[in-house]
Amino acid sequence: MQGSALILLIREAYQAFLPFTWLEPWSMRYVGSVRVYELWEYVVGRRPRGTYIQTAEWLVTKSEEQGSIHVVSRLPEVAVGRGQVVEIDGGWLPRKSATLEGLRTDPDAHVIRTEAFWEWIVHLDDLLDFLFGRVLPALGARRVEPDDAWLVGNRLWVRGSVTIRHAFLNTEAGPIFLDDGVEVMEGAMIRGPVWVGPNTQIKMGAKIYGPVLIGPVCKVAGELHHVWIDGFTNKAHDGFLGHAIVGKWCNLGADTNNSNLKNNYAPVKIWSYVHNRFVETGEQFLGLFLADHSRSGINTMFNTGTVAGPFANVFGGGFPRTFIPPFAWGGASGFQTFRVDKAIEMAERMMRRRGRTLTSEEKVRIEEVFQRSASYRWWETARS
């Protein structure tokens, strides 16, 4: 691979992965301790150099730099060398191939088709298999038996400095990995497979049963099952999340709950930005899909297959609609528009608490998304 370029291209990922690609590429999502684009390092065998991350038609850039890896979006087609393109249908996640050559030719190479955001929840077990099988060995993790916790099985892995106090950890059904800086408080119960990213806090009495994938700098409490939390997000109180994806910089109020199964056990329909309507998924279990910088008030209820955000602020009694556009402010009784200047102020405050700064480029992107998403805010159309 020396002197050649690996270019990860895009195929309809922007719309298919909305609402999570309004503000950044799918490739920038945290899968525990690494980002989606970094998963390719464990397929290719070397760390990307001169990486470029872009999404959507107004953000795409080009580069001729030799020897670099260019990522445009989520684990899509692969280009090897200059001008030599090897197509693998968009969004497949390699699990077993050790090299690109193997990926091209190995008939046993295992891939996961993910052509829409919600399919990553369907395949969350497989994603965790990939992380534990291919990523964990490269992190220098060590297997431990903590003195101050009850451990069932012998598949607890940690990296760096981890604090565990009087917690219950069961690794019989799957391994558990706790990254550097993770704190597991008293009475927390974790049943693998579970991966917890760096500097995340698992609060007292949390009930987490895998597959669960939590990114960096989160606060997590309550009951979680089949959940992927991106990063820098607070779910710091009781409440149930199931078959859900929660983006970056979100905050879920106390006793926020989502349904992940319809009362009649029917397959879940979900909003598709590609088709501009609700589509059949064929899946019985799908919960909440909450995009970046969104939040819920206390006692908020989300119905099965809800798609919300970014910058959605949901509160009040009853179940709001299962499609909540970007910059929506309200709930079951109706919505109004969350002004973009106020949204930026809110993002700045939350990020400042984590020692982060909202850049001028990010502010421009937020304003752009506010304009581009206006047609989905039906109450604005009704007024005009």
C-alpha positions, 0 to 999 in steps of 0.5 A: 500500500505504500505510495498508493491512495485508498479512497473511500467514496460515497453512494447515496449515503447522505440522504439514506443516513439522514438525520445523522448526516445533516451535520457531519458524515456518517464516517465521523460517528463514534463506534465506541472508541474509534470513528466509523472511518477508522474501522478501515484501519483494521481492514487495511492494516495501517492508520490513515494519513492525510485523511479527508472527511466530508459529506453532502454535495456542498462539502465534498472536496478533492485531493491528489495527495499520494499515500493518503486515505480519503474518507468521504462517508460511511464504509462504502466502495473501495478504490485501490491505487490511482484510478483502479476502483473496486466496487463493494456495494455501499455501506458494507462493513467487512468483518473477516478480511485482513487485507484489501486484496482479501476483501476483493477476492475472498469469497468468505469475506463477511459483510453487513449490508447497511443501506440506511441508518436504522440497519446499524441497530439491526446489525449491532451484534455484528458490529460489536463482534467486529470491534471485539475481534479486530479492534480490541486486540490492536488497542492493547487492552488487558483482561482483568478481574476487579477486586471491588466488583462482582464479575461473571465470566472472564471476558472483562477488558479494560484499557488505561485507568478504569474505576469500578465500584461494587458493580455487577458485570456479566460476560457470559453472553458477550464480552465487556470493554471499558476504555480509559477513564471510564467510571462504573458506579455502585450498583450498576449492572452490565451484561455483555456484549457492551463497549464503553468509550473513553471518559464515559460515566456509568451511573449508579443503578444503571441496567445495561444489557447488550448489545450496547455501544457507548462512545466517549464522554457520555453519562449513562443511567437507566435501562439500555438494550440494543443501543448505540450512543455516539458521544458527548451525550447525557442520558444521566437518569432513569428511563428506557432506551431500546433499539435506539441510536442517539447522536452527539451532544444530546441530552435526555431528561429524567424518565425519558422512555422510548417504545421499541415494539408496537402494541400489535407486534407489527413491523415498524415503519420509519421516516425515510428522507430518500423517499420523503415518506414512511417506509416499511422496514420489515423489523419488529424492534426499532426505537428512537433515532435522535440526531445531534444536539437534540434533547428531551424534557423530563418524562418525555415519551417517544413512540416506536420508530421515531426519527428526530433532529438535529436540534430537536427539542421535545417535551410535554405529555403524550407521544409526539409524531414519529417524524420530528424535523430538524430545529423542532421545538415542542411535542405532542401538542405541536411544534414551532421552530427553534431559532438557529441563533438560539440553537447555536447558543445552546450548542456553544454552552453544552460544548463549553462544559466539555471543554470543546468549542463550536468552530466558525465552520460548524456554525456556518454548517448549522445555519446551512442545515437550518435553511436546507431542512426548512421544507420538512417543518410543515408548520412553517409551510402551513403559515406561508 
